[in-house]
């Protein structure tokens, strides 16, 4: 009987000591401002999480966390991802963070009318997206890479584009908020959906005029670079169509700059000799595709040009236009 009471006393004291240690670390914690970075793979179990947490110093005891998982099923459902956990956090708080999944960071993109695929690619690279993944999605002329085939099947206005086409012209410029972990696809899908909304009915109207939607978008991209106000853009669009009908080359400086990527206000004589199909001083008709991503005014102007008898236009140094 004496030994039984002794054993019972030891058990009670041990249980008391365990609870004195376990309850604070499991339910209370003493979080600090210092954090530790933890990454969990897909299909990680509570045991996996306990080992990783302990190895990173997020918890003092992997065994203690496994004991906690016995009484709290939340700890048995960790989600894959990367976490920044406050040192000293209770097992309960850690289990809930891991069950909710990693925090998602939202990022904002302000894309301007007239920006190109290269401009957008540069913005995405700044946000940590690889150049290859961007090019594989939106197309990369430098690698002879067309835009992703799945997008062609998803958006009707992309189906008739050439097999080697990029998404130049169709990534509608606007301000977008996107989850960082959904880049670049999340941004591109929002832009394409916005283009679909803006251009609803355009294809039918273009067809009634004997044109295709891709021709309208290509013209709109040139007008975006050449015009300033909606009124100007509509007249300029009409002038370009007059030149095409009159078997005259467009001779747009903007298309030359797209070919040379020189960014000059006025192309040089050497620029004008560039044999790119985008050089409308050397090649007839519209270029093979858009030269930028046009805004709504430019799209409207290209679809509804102002009729005139003009064949030329010029801006002076003050910005005034002469036809």
DRENFIRO-562778 format. One record per residue (C-alpha): residue number from 0; chain; x, y, z. Coordinates in steps of 0.1 Angstrom, whole numbers, plus 5000, padded with zeros to 4 digits. Last residue first. Layout:
BEGIN
+-----+------+------+------+------+
: pos : unit :    u :    v :    w :
+-----+------+------+------+------+
: NUM :    A :    X :    Y :    Z :
...
+-----+------+------+------+------+
//
This chain:
BEGIN
+-----+------+------+------+------+
: pos : unit :    u :    v :    w :
+-----+------+------+------+------+
: 322 :    A : 4952 : 5676 : 4089 :
: 321 :    A : 4970 : 5697 : 4115 :
: 320 :    A : 4973 : 5688 : 4151 :
: 319 :    A : 4983 : 5711 : 4180 :
: 318 :    A : 5007 : 5695 : 4204 :
: 317 :    A : 5028 : 5726 : 4211 :
: 316 :    A : 5057 : 5714 : 4190 :
: 315 :    A : 5034 : 5708 : 4160 :
: 314 :    A : 5014 : 5676 : 4154 :
: 313 :    A : 5010 : 5665 : 4118 :
: 312 :    A : 4983 : 5648 : 4098 :
: 311 :    A : 4980 : 5633 : 4063 :
: 310 :    A : 4954 : 5617 : 4041 :
: 309 :    A : 4924 : 5638 : 4048 :
: 308 :    A : 4890 : 5636 : 4029 :
: 307 :    A : 4872 : 5628 : 4061 :
: 306 :    A : 4851 : 5601 : 4079 :
: 305 :    A : 4855 : 5600 : 4117 :
: 304 :    A : 4865 : 5565 : 4128 :
: 303 :    A : 4840 : 5543 : 4147 :
: 302 :    A : 4858 : 5510 : 4153 :
: 301 :    A : 4893 : 5525 : 4154 :
: 300 :    A : 4881 : 5554 : 4175 :
: 299 :    A : 4862 : 5532 : 4200 :
: 298 :    A : 4893 : 5510 : 4204 :
: 297 :    A : 4914 : 5542 : 4209 :
: 296 :    A : 4890 : 5556 : 4235 :
: 295 :    A : 4889 : 5522 : 4253 :
: 294 :    A : 4926 : 5519 : 4259 :
: 293 :    A : 4951 : 5503 : 4236 :
: 292 :    A : 4977 : 5476 : 4245 :
: 291 :    A : 5007 : 5482 : 4223 :
: 290 :    A : 5020 : 5475 : 4188 :
: 289 :    A : 4991 : 5454 : 4176 :
: 288 :    A : 4996 : 5427 : 4150 :
: 287 :    A : 5011 : 5419 : 4116 :
: 286 :    A : 5014 : 5456 : 4107 :
: 285 :    A : 4985 : 5473 : 4088 :
: 284 :    A : 4987 : 5479 : 4051 :
: 283 :    A : 5018 : 5480 : 4029 :
: 282 :    A : 5054 : 5476 : 4041 :
: 281 :    A : 5084 : 5499 : 4040 :
: 280 :    A : 5072 : 5530 : 4059 :
: 279 :    A : 5048 : 5508 : 4079 :
: 278 :    A : 5078 : 5492 : 4097 :
: 277 :    A : 5060 : 5464 : 4116 :
: 276 :    A : 5070 : 5439 : 4090 :
: 275 :    A : 5106 : 5446 : 4101 :
: 274 :    A : 5129 : 5457 : 4073 :
: 273 :    A : 5145 : 5487 : 4092 :
: 272 :    A : 5152 : 5514 : 4066 :
: 271 :    A : 5131 : 5539 : 4085 :
: 270 :    A : 5152 : 5534 : 4116 :
: 269 :    A : 5183 : 5543 : 4096 :
: 268 :    A : 5167 : 5576 : 4085 :
: 267 :    A : 5160 : 5583 : 4122 :
: 266 :    A : 5126 : 5578 : 4138 :
: 265 :    A : 5110 : 5608 : 4155 :
: 264 :    A : 5099 : 5608 : 4191 :
: 263 :    A : 5125 : 5581 : 4197 :
: 262 :    A : 5117 : 5550 : 4218 :
: 261 :    A : 5144 : 5529 : 4202 :
: 260 :    A : 5125 : 5497 : 4203 :
: 259 :    A : 5134 : 5492 : 4166 :
: 258 :    A : 5102 : 5475 : 4155 :
: 257 :    A : 5079 : 5493 : 4180 :
: 256 :    A : 5095 : 5526 : 4171 :
: 255 :    A : 5088 : 5520 : 4134 :
: 254 :    A : 5051 : 5513 : 4142 :
: 253 :    A : 5049 : 5545 : 4162 :
: 252 :    A : 5064 : 5565 : 4133 :
: 251 :    A : 5034 : 5556 : 4112 :
: 250 :    A : 5040 : 5556 : 4075 :
: 249 :    A : 5006 : 5541 : 4067 :
: 248 :    A : 5015 : 5531 : 4032 :
: 247 :    A : 4992 : 5543 : 4004 :
: 246 :    A : 4970 : 5520 : 3984 :
: 245 :    A : 4941 : 5546 : 3986 :
: 244 :    A : 4920 : 5523 : 4007 :
: 243 :    A : 4949 : 5519 : 4031 :
: 242 :    A : 4955 : 5556 : 4032 :
: 241 :    A : 4918 : 5564 : 4038 :
: 240 :    A : 4918 : 5539 : 4066 :
: 239 :    A : 4948 : 5556 : 4082 :
: 238 :    A : 4930 : 5590 : 4079 :
: 237 :    A : 4898 : 5576 : 4095 :
: 236 :    A : 4918 : 5563 : 4125 :
: 235 :    A : 4935 : 5598 : 4127 :
: 234 :    A : 4901 : 5615 : 4127 :
: 233 :    A : 4888 : 5592 : 4155 :
: 232 :    A : 4920 : 5596 : 4175 :
: 231 :    A : 4918 : 5633 : 4173 :
: 230 :    A : 4883 : 5634 : 4187 :
: 229 :    A : 4891 : 5609 : 4214 :
: 228 :    A : 4920 : 5631 : 4225 :
: 227 :    A : 4957 : 5624 : 4221 :
: 226 :    A : 4965 : 5605 : 4189 :
: 225 :    A : 4995 : 5588 : 4175 :
: 224 :    A : 5004 : 5561 : 4201 :
: 223 :    A : 4968 : 5550 : 4208 :
: 222 :    A : 4960 : 5553 : 4171 :
: 221 :    A : 4986 : 5527 : 4164 :
: 220 :    A : 4971 : 5503 : 4190 :
: 219 :    A : 4936 : 5511 : 4177 :
: 218 :    A : 4946 : 5500 : 4142 :
: 217 :    A : 4958 : 5467 : 4155 :
: 216 :    A : 4927 : 5462 : 4176 :
: 215 :    A : 4904 : 5470 : 4146 :
: 214 :    A : 4924 : 5446 : 4124 :
: 213 :    A : 4921 : 5419 : 4151 :
: 212 :    A : 4883 : 5425 : 4153 :
: 211 :    A : 4880 : 5417 : 4116 :
: 210 :    A : 4870 : 5442 : 4089 :
: 209 :    A : 4843 : 5443 : 4062 :
: 208 :    A : 4824 : 5470 : 4080 :
: 207 :    A : 4797 : 5445 : 4091 :
: 206 :    A : 4825 : 5423 : 4103 :
: 205 :    A : 4838 : 5451 : 4125 :
: 204 :    A : 4803 : 5456 : 4141 :
: 203 :    A : 4800 : 5419 : 4148 :
: 202 :    A : 4835 : 5417 : 4163 :
: 201 :    A : 4829 : 5448 : 4184 :
: 200 :    A : 4797 : 5435 : 4201 :
: 199 :    A : 4814 : 5432 : 4235 :
: 198 :    A : 4848 : 5449 : 4233 :
: 197 :    A : 4848 : 5465 : 4268 :
: 196 :    A : 4836 : 5433 : 4285 :
: 195 :    A : 4860 : 5410 : 4267 :
: 194 :    A : 4889 : 5433 : 4273 :
: 193 :    A : 4881 : 5433 : 4310 :
: 192 :    A : 4880 : 5395 : 4309 :
: 191 :    A : 4914 : 5395 : 4292 :
: 190 :    A : 4929 : 5419 : 4317 :
: 189 :    A : 4915 : 5399 : 4347 :
: 188 :    A : 4929 : 5367 : 4332 :
: 187 :    A : 4963 : 5383 : 4327 :
: 186 :    A : 4965 : 5394 : 4363 :
: 185 :    A : 4956 : 5361 : 4378 :
: 184 :    A : 4979 : 5342 : 4354 :
: 183 :    A : 5010 : 5361 : 4364 :
: 182 :    A : 5007 : 5359 : 4393 :
: 181 :    A : 4982 : 5340 : 4415 :
: 180 :    A : 5005 : 5339 : 4446 :
: 179 :    A : 5006 : 5377 : 4446 :
: 178 :    A : 4968 : 5379 : 4448 :
: 177 :    A : 4957 : 5405 : 4422 :
: 176 :    A : 4944 : 5441 : 4424 :
: 175 :    A : 4940 : 5457 : 4390 :
: 174 :    A : 4942 : 5493 : 4376 :
: 173 :    A : 4935 : 5495 : 4339 :
: 172 :    A : 4951 : 5486 : 4305 :
: 171 :    A : 4934 : 5458 : 4286 :
: 170 :    A : 4958 : 5430 : 4278 :
: 169 :    A : 4945 : 5424 : 4243 :
: 168 :    A : 4968 : 5445 : 4222 :
: 167 :    A : 4999 : 5423 : 4225 :
: 166 :    A : 4987 : 5389 : 4236 :
: 165 :    A : 5012 : 5371 : 4214 :
: 164 :    A : 5005 : 5356 : 4180 :
: 163 :    A : 5024 : 5326 : 4165 :
: 162 :    A : 4992 : 5306 : 4157 :
: 161 :    A : 4976 : 5337 : 4141 :
: 160 :    A : 4946 : 5351 : 4159 :
: 159 :    A : 4912 : 5336 : 4152 :
: 158 :    A : 4906 : 5321 : 4186 :
: 157 :    A : 4916 : 5351 : 4207 :
: 156 :    A : 4883 : 5370 : 4206 :
: 155 :    A : 4865 : 5338 : 4218 :
: 154 :    A : 4884 : 5336 : 4251 :
: 153 :    A : 4889 : 5302 : 4268 :
: 152 :    A : 4902 : 5282 : 4239 :
: 151 :    A : 4928 : 5308 : 4230 :
: 150 :    A : 4938 : 5311 : 4267 :
: 149 :    A : 4946 : 5274 : 4268 :
: 148 :    A : 4970 : 5278 : 4239 :
: 147 :    A : 4993 : 5300 : 4260 :
: 146 :    A : 5006 : 5330 : 4240 :
: 145 :    A : 5030 : 5324 : 4212 :
: 144 :    A : 5068 : 5318 : 4217 :
: 143 :    A : 5092 : 5327 : 4190 :
: 142 :    A : 5118 : 5330 : 4218 :
: 141 :    A : 5123 : 5368 : 4213 :
: 140 :    A : 5087 : 5371 : 4203 :
: 139 :    A : 5076 : 5361 : 4238 :
: 138 :    A : 5039 : 5352 : 4244 :
: 137 :    A : 5015 : 5360 : 4271 :
: 136 :    A : 5017 : 5328 : 4292 :
: 135 :    A : 5051 : 5313 : 4283 :
: 134 :    A : 5066 : 5348 : 4283 :
: 133 :    A : 5054 : 5354 : 4318 :
: 132 :    A : 5067 : 5321 : 4330 :
: 131 :    A : 5100 : 5327 : 4314 :
: 130 :    A : 5105 : 5362 : 4328 :
: 129 :    A : 5101 : 5348 : 4363 :
: 128 :    A : 5076 : 5366 : 4386 :
: 127 :    A : 5091 : 5384 : 4416 :
: 126 :    A : 5071 : 5416 : 4416 :
: 125 :    A : 5097 : 5434 : 4396 :
: 124 :    A : 5095 : 5406 : 4370 :
: 123 :    A : 5057 : 5414 : 4367 :
: 122 :    A : 5064 : 5451 : 4360 :
: 121 :    A : 5090 : 5442 : 4334 :
: 120 :    A : 5066 : 5418 : 4317 :
: 119 :    A : 5040 : 5445 : 4316 :
: 118 :    A : 5063 : 5469 : 4299 :
: 117 :    A : 5075 : 5443 : 4274 :
: 116 :    A : 5039 : 5434 : 4266 :
: 115 :    A : 5034 : 5470 : 4256 :
: 114 :    A : 5021 : 5501 : 4273 :
: 113 :    A : 4998 : 5524 : 4252 :
: 112 :    A : 4971 : 5529 : 4278 :
: 111 :    A : 4986 : 5525 : 4313 :
: 110 :    A : 4987 : 5495 : 4336 :
: 109 :    A : 4984 : 5502 : 4373 :
: 108 :    A : 4991 : 5469 : 4391 :
: 107 :    A : 4982 : 5463 : 4427 :
: 106 :    A : 4994 : 5435 : 4450 :
: 105 :    A : 4975 : 5413 : 4474 :
: 104 :    A : 4994 : 5392 : 4498 :
: 103 :    A : 4979 : 5360 : 4509 :
: 102 :    A : 4986 : 5347 : 4545 :
: 101 :    A : 4995 : 5310 : 4545 :
: 100 :    A : 4968 : 5284 : 4553 :
:  99 :    A : 4939 : 5285 : 4578 :
:  98 :    A : 4949 : 5252 : 4594 :
:  97 :    A : 4986 : 5263 : 4598 :
:  96 :    A : 4975 : 5295 : 4615 :
:  95 :    A : 4951 : 5277 : 4637 :
:  94 :    A : 4977 : 5252 : 4648 :
:  93 :    A : 5001 : 5280 : 4655 :
:  92 :    A : 4976 : 5298 : 4677 :
:  91 :    A : 4968 : 5266 : 4697 :
:  90 :    A : 5004 : 5256 : 4700 :
:  89 :    A : 5010 : 5290 : 4717 :
:  88 :    A : 5032 : 5316 : 4700 :
:  87 :    A : 5066 : 5322 : 4716 :
:  86 :    A : 5083 : 5331 : 4683 :
:  85 :    A : 5058 : 5347 : 4660 :
:  84 :    A : 5052 : 5326 : 4629 :
:  83 :    A : 5060 : 5337 : 4593 :
:  82 :    A : 5044 : 5310 : 4571 :
:  81 :    A : 5050 : 5294 : 4538 :
:  80 :    A : 5026 : 5270 : 4522 :
:  79 :    A : 5009 : 5236 : 4526 :
:  78 :    A : 4980 : 5234 : 4549 :
:  77 :    A : 4981 : 5219 : 4584 :
:  76 :    A : 4950 : 5198 : 4593 :
:  75 :    A : 4960 : 5176 : 4623 :
:  74 :    A : 4965 : 5207 : 4645 :
:  73 :    A : 4928 : 5216 : 4641 :
:  72 :    A : 4920 : 5182 : 4657 :
:  71 :    A : 4929 : 5196 : 4691 :
:  70 :    A : 4933 : 5170 : 4720 :
:  69 :    A : 4956 : 5146 : 4702 :
:  68 :    A : 4973 : 5174 : 4683 :
:  67 :    A : 4985 : 5188 : 4716 :
:  66 :    A : 5004 : 5156 : 4723 :
:  65 :    A : 5020 : 5160 : 4689 :
:  64 :    A : 5029 : 5196 : 4698 :
:  63 :    A : 5045 : 5185 : 4730 :
:  62 :    A : 5066 : 5158 : 4712 :
:  61 :    A : 5079 : 5184 : 4687 :
:  60 :    A : 5091 : 5204 : 4717 :
:  59 :    A : 5103 : 5240 : 4720 :
:  58 :    A : 5082 : 5255 : 4692 :
:  57 :    A : 5090 : 5279 : 4664 :
:  56 :    A : 5127 : 5269 : 4667 :
:  55 :    A : 5130 : 5260 : 4630 :
:  54 :    A : 5137 : 5223 : 4639 :
:  53 :    A : 5108 : 5223 : 4663 :
:  52 :    A : 5083 : 5236 : 4637 :
:  51 :    A : 5096 : 5212 : 4611 :
:  50 :    A : 5093 : 5182 : 4634 :
:  49 :    A : 5058 : 5192 : 4646 :
:  48 :    A : 5046 : 5199 : 4611 :
:  47 :    A : 5056 : 5165 : 4599 :
:  46 :    A : 5039 : 5149 : 4629 :
:  45 :    A : 5007 : 5170 : 4621 :
:  44 :    A : 5009 : 5157 : 4586 :
:  43 :    A : 5023 : 5174 : 4554 :
:  42 :    A : 5004 : 5164 : 4523 :
:  41 :    A : 5019 : 5193 : 4503 :
:  40 :    A : 5050 : 5208 : 4518 :
:  39 :    A : 5052 : 5230 : 4548 :
:  38 :    A : 5075 : 5261 : 4549 :
:  37 :    A : 5084 : 5279 : 4582 :
:  36 :    A : 5099 : 5313 : 4586 :
:  35 :    A : 5105 : 5325 : 4622 :
:  34 :    A : 5093 : 5357 : 4636 :
:  33 :    A : 5105 : 5382 : 4663 :
:  32 :    A : 5079 : 5405 : 4677 :
:  31 :    A : 5073 : 5382 : 4706 :
:  30 :    A : 5045 : 5357 : 4714 :
:  29 :    A : 5042 : 5345 : 4750 :
:  28 :    A : 5021 : 5314 : 4748 :
:  27 :    A : 4987 : 5308 : 4764 :
:  26 :    A : 4971 : 5275 : 4752 :
:  25 :    A : 4998 : 5249 : 4744 :
:  24 :    A : 5029 : 5266 : 4759 :
:  23 :    A : 5011 : 5277 : 4791 :
:  22 :    A : 4991 : 5245 : 4795 :
:  21 :    A : 5020 : 5221 : 4789 :
:  20 :    A : 5045 : 5233 : 4815 :
:  19 :    A : 5023 : 5234 : 4846 :
:  18 :    A : 5004 : 5205 : 4831 :
:  17 :    A : 5035 : 5184 : 4830 :
:  16 :    A : 5045 : 5194 : 4865 :
:  15 :    A : 5011 : 5185 : 4878 :
:  14 :    A : 5011 : 5152 : 4860 :
:  13 :    A : 5045 : 5144 : 4874 :
:  12 :    A : 5034 : 5154 : 4909 :
:  11 :    A : 5003 : 5132 : 4905 :
:  10 :    A : 5023 : 5103 : 4891 :
:   9 :    A : 5049 : 5106 : 4919 :
:   8 :    A : 5021 : 5106 : 4945 :
:   7 :    A : 5004 : 5076 : 4929 :
:   6 :    A : 5037 : 5058 : 4929 :
:   5 :    A : 5042 : 5066 : 4966 :
:   4 :    A : 5007 : 5057 : 4975 :
:   3 :    A : 5011 : 5023 : 4957 :
:   2 :    A : 5045 : 5018 : 4974 :
:   1 :    A : 5029 : 5023 : 5008 :
:   0 :    A : 5000 : 5000 : 5000 :
+-----+------+------+------+------+
//
